[in-house]
Amino acid sequence: YSIIPAITLNGITAYDIVEGPVNMEWFLRFLKEHVMLFTNLYPGPCSVLIMDNCCIHHGEDICHLVEDDHCKYLMQIYKYYY
């Protein structure tokens, strides 16, 4: 199973649990249906999305979705350390 949460300073605003891995298509749908509903125009509250360097976060469709809603899209490039 995989769980994907959307976390703000006030806590978890959305999440989903799927059986198996998450792909870019599923992640894009999650953003459209659950996360973008809570975003606002930049520089308002909830107007910046920060994601790690997972490959499903790099898609052009995801970047366009966020930018079309006038939010800021930040990609963290930190590597995971185990």
C-alpha positions in Angstrom: 0.0 0.0 0.0 1.0 3.6 -0.5 -0.3 6.7 1.3 0.0 10.2 -0.1 -0.8 13.1 2.3 -1.2 16.8 1.7 0.2 18.5 4.8 -0.2 22.2 5.8 0.8 24.1 8.9 -2.6 23.2 10.2 -2.3 19.5 9.7 -3.3 17.0 7.0 -5.8 18.4 4.6 -6.1 15.5 2.2 -4.8 12.0 1.8 -5.3 8.8 -0.1 -4.3 5.2 0.3 -3.8 3.0 -2.7 -2.9 -0.6 -3.1 0.6 -0.8 -4.8 2.8 2.1 -6.0 1.6 5.5 -7.0 2.2 6.6 -10.6 2.2 10.1 -12.2 -1.3 9.7 -13.5 -2.7 8.8 -10.1 -0.7 11.6 -8.4 -2.0 14.2 -10.9 -5.6 13.1 -10.3 -5.0 13.3 -6.5 -3.7 16.9 -6.9 -6.7 17.9 -9.1 -9.4 16.3 -7.0 -8.0 16.8 -3.4 -5.1 19.2 -3.1 -5.8 22.1 -5.5 -9.2 22.7 -3.9 -7.4 24.0 -0.8 -4.9 26.2 -2.6 -5.1 30.0 -3.1 -3.5 32.6 -5.3 0.1 33.4 -4.6 1.2 34.9 -2.2 -1.9 34.0 -0.1 -2.1 31.1 2.4 -1.8 27.6 1.0 -0.4 29.0 -2.3 3.0 27.1 -2.4 3.4 23.4 -3.0 6.6 21.8 -1.9 7.4 18.3 -3.2 10.4 16.1 -2.9 12.4 14.8 -5.9 10.3 11.7 -6.5 10.1 11.3 -10.3 6.2 11.4 -10.3 6.5 15.0 -9.1 8.5 16.1 -12.2 5.8 15.9 -14.9 4.9 18.8 -17.1 1.2 18.2 -16.5 1.7 18.6 -12.7 3.7 21.8 -13.2 1.0 23.2 -15.5 -1.8 22.2 -13.1 -0.2 24.1 -10.3 0.9 27.1 -12.3 -2.5 27.4 -14.0 -4.1 27.8 -10.6 -1.5 30.6 -9.9 0.3 28.7 -7.1 4.0 28.4 -6.7 5.6 25.1 -7.5 8.8 24.2 -5.6 10.7 21.1 -6.1 13.0 20.1 -3.3 16.1 18.4 -4.6 17.4 17.0 -1.4 18.5 13.4 -1.6 17.2 10.8 0.8 19.7 9.5 3.3 19.3 6.2 4.9 
